[in-house]
Structures are given as C-alpha cells and as structure tokens.
Amino acid sequence: MKRSIILLLIAVNSLCVMSQTVKDSQGNAIPDEKFQTSASGLKYYIYESHGMEKPVSDDKVSVHYTGKFLDEKVFDSSVGRGKPLDFTLGIGQVIAGWDEGIALLGKGDKAMFIIPPQIAYGSTERGSIPANSTLVFDVNLVDFTPQKKIEDYKTKGKDTITTVTGLKYIIVEKGKGKKSETGSNVVVHYSGYLKDGKMFDSSVKRGETFKFELGAGQVIRGWDEGLYLMQEGDKFRLIIPYTLAYGEAGRPPQIPEKADLIFDVELIQVLPPIVVEKFDITGKKEYTTASGIKYYIVKEGTGDLVKSGEKVQVHYTGYFLDGKVFDSSVKRGQPIELSVGVGQVIKGWDEGLQLMKKGDKIRFLIPYSLAYGEKGYPGAIPPKADLIFDVELVNIIK
C-alpha cells in the first residue's frame, strides 16, 4: 500500500570488517570481543539487560537511538529530538539490521549494533548516508506493545466479482453511508496480504486509520478502482493483480516482483474534496541554489532558518511541470512531520527546507537529480521528472 510518496521508510546501510573502534555514549572504546555476530552479519553488544520479555514480529516497538558512522560522526538521533521512534517490528518499516537487532532485546535493554550494508542501505545512497556505509547504532528498547490479532474477512459463500481491468472484489459487508467519488478524501482501515497469506501491512494493527484522496494516484491503481465501488460502512476484500499494484518490479523487501495482492478494506468515512490554491509567483524574484534548485518566496515568515536535524511540520502540494498534482498534504487536510537533513525525504526537500523559516511559503522547482532520479518512483513519478512543490513551513518542533 503506497503512502504519501514524500515520506520514506526509516532505514540504514553497511559493514564488512569492523576496522575502527566503536565507542559507547560516554566515549569509552568497546572491545571487538564484546560483540556477537549473527548469520546475516549483524554485530551486536547488549550492554544493559533487564531479562524482560522480547518483542516478536508485528509488535509495535518504541526505540531511542543514536546513529553514527564508524568515524563517530552522528547522522541521526531520536535522543536529540527527545522522542523515541515507533514502528512495527518485522514488516520492513526499518532496515533489516534493525528488525533483526531489536528482536534480540527486552524492554529497557540497551545495545550497540554494527550493521553491514547488506542489511542496511546496501549500495543505495540515502540522504546523508553514502552507499555501502557501515552504520553504528546505540539503541534502547523503551517499550513495546504486543501485536493486535487481526481476523481475516470471512468470504466463504460470497460472490467474487471481476472488473474489466482484472480487479476482483468480494463484498463482505454492506454499509449505508456516502458513496465515494473522485477528489473525496476517504478514511479507511485495511490489512494487506500476499497470496500465501502473509500480512505485509495493516492500519488495523497500527491502530491508525489511513486517509487519501481518491483518484489522485496517491495509492496503487487497484485501490483507486476498488474504493470507487464502495460507500461508507462497506467492507470489501480486494484481490489486485500485480499490474494494478506494484507491477513487475514489486516493492522490495515487502512486496516481491509480480506480486498479486489481497486487501481487506473497510471504508469508514468519505470527506468532501479540499480545494488546493496554487501559489501565485507573479512578480516574485527567482533564486537558484548552487545545486540547481530554483525557488520563489511567496510569503515570508519569522524567526530562525530550519537547521539540519530539526523536526518540522509542513504543508505541501507537489506538481509535475504540466501543472498536474501528484501529491498534497493540503488535500489530505493534515501537515506532515519530518526531520530535516537526515535523508527521510528527497535531497531537494532536505536542502530546500533549510532555506525556510516558520510561516514561510515557498515554491521550489527541484531537478530530477535532487528528486526521484533517473528511475522516478514507479506508479507515481516518471523517470527523470523535474518537480514543483508549494511548501508552507507550519512549525519547527523544538
């Protein structure tokens, strides 16, 4: 299930042989013999253990961490932000080294992880993290919540209907509310499965509904088509061929190539469309950064510029050069939160946000080399696509 394409999953990359001494949070060197090495290449040292129960796959965990390179340079830290990272264990929301390492810890345990590229970011550059980087994490498992049991929809004896595109759906329960339509913001709960029954994502398990604009290409095509058939209160099972999902390439590691997908979907609410007002840059001065980003200051805010590592709230609308909207937090009626300069977003955003103050409204023209590159983002962003973003900096979270 594709979320807002601006936000990226949290992950990391790299290590072959530990060639430098790793230090703890007090600056003391940790001897190499303290570390154990798993079959995948993860090196770990649990330096504080409380003997508590360990989380398992699908449990929601809360982790404080500091991420460093082998030269001790810090690239990200939840401790610095004052808020632990919450994620669901074992479903690919973080790098494989984290999924493996956190499962070794009990509540309250503290550990050092040294994560080689093959279970981090591999040969892919990710923001401030170079390709083939070995990463060191000082982690503390603050807490975890056991997984919520999800019951599959009962479809026995119910008709399977096939559309002209190949989408199949089963009406599990009929509602009586509003019908969905193009431009509506729909609020849903869902659980997604591979054909072998393995769950790869679930809003139900996270305890958070998912909202998106219908017909705007914010989700896979099978979802846009399937939700058109639903009204508030409906529960459908959607059986989506790979051609209407993530295509031939899939979306590793969760979605294999050519993967047909099954979704149990409940349409909770249909909200009216929100009209997006495009920023007016008439008469505004054009600025160009050394990297090639062009920008126009539409409205000036106050205070200090955003700094790398700070957490911000932003509203944005993304356009192709032909003016077509491909994503918008404004249409969803909810700003996004992200940390600046740590690779959670495209390079053009990490750079552009550091030109902004609270209250600023800026239009950015971002070249494809600082956006989604030569390959684009399959299903949403074409290859070599230069992008336009109207961005409002709502708040800097200190």
PEMOSUL-V623995 format. One record per run of one state. SS is the DSSP state (A for helix, B for strand, O for the rest). FROM is the first residue (numbers start at 1). LEN is the number of residues. If there is no record, write none. Layout:
ss=SS from=FROM len=LEN
ss=SS from=FROM len=LEN
This chain:
ss=O from=1 len=21
ss=B from=22 len=2
ss=O from=24 len=5
ss=B from=29 len=2
ss=O from=31 len=1
ss=A from=32 len=3
ss=O from=35 len=1
ss=B from=36 len=2
ss=O from=38 len=5
ss=B from=43 len=6
ss=O from=49 len=5
ss=B from=54 len=1
ss=O from=55 len=5
ss=B from=60 len=10
ss=O from=70 len=4
ss=B from=74 len=4
ss=A from=78 len=4
ss=O from=82 len=3
ss=B from=85 len=4
ss=O from=89 len=7
ss=A from=96 len=7
ss=O from=103 len=3
ss=B from=106 len=1
ss=O from=107 len=3
ss=B from=110 len=6
ss=O from=116 len=1
ss=A from=117 len=3
ss=O from=120 len=6
ss=B from=126 len=1
ss=O from=127 len=2
ss=B from=129 len=1
ss=O from=130 len=5
ss=B from=135 len=11
ss=O from=146 len=15
ss=B from=161 len=2
ss=O from=163 len=5
ss=B from=168 len=6
ss=O from=174 len=5
ss=B from=179 len=1
ss=O from=180 len=5
ss=B from=185 len=10
ss=O from=195 len=4
ss=B from=199 len=4
ss=A from=203 len=4
ss=O from=207 len=3
ss=B from=210 len=4
ss=O from=214 len=7
ss=A from=221 len=8
ss=O from=229 len=2
ss=B from=231 len=1
ss=O from=232 len=3
ss=B from=235 len=6
ss=O from=241 len=1
ss=A from=242 len=3
ss=O from=245 len=6
ss=B from=251 len=1
ss=O from=252 len=3
ss=B from=255 len=1
ss=O from=256 len=5
ss=B from=261 len=11
ss=O from=272 len=15
ss=B from=287 len=2
ss=O from=289 len=5
ss=B from=294 len=6
ss=O from=300 len=2
ss=B from=302 len=4
ss=O from=306 len=5
ss=B from=311 len=9
ss=O from=320 len=5
ss=B from=325 len=4
ss=A from=329 len=4
ss=O from=333 len=3
ss=B from=336 len=4
ss=O from=340 len=7
ss=A from=347 len=7
ss=O from=354 len=3
ss=B from=357 len=2
ss=O from=359 len=2
ss=B from=361 len=6
ss=O from=367 len=1
ss=A from=368 len=3
ss=O from=371 len=6
ss=B from=377 len=1
ss=O from=378 len=3
ss=B from=381 len=1
ss=O from=382 len=5
ss=B from=387 len=11
ss=O from=398 len=1
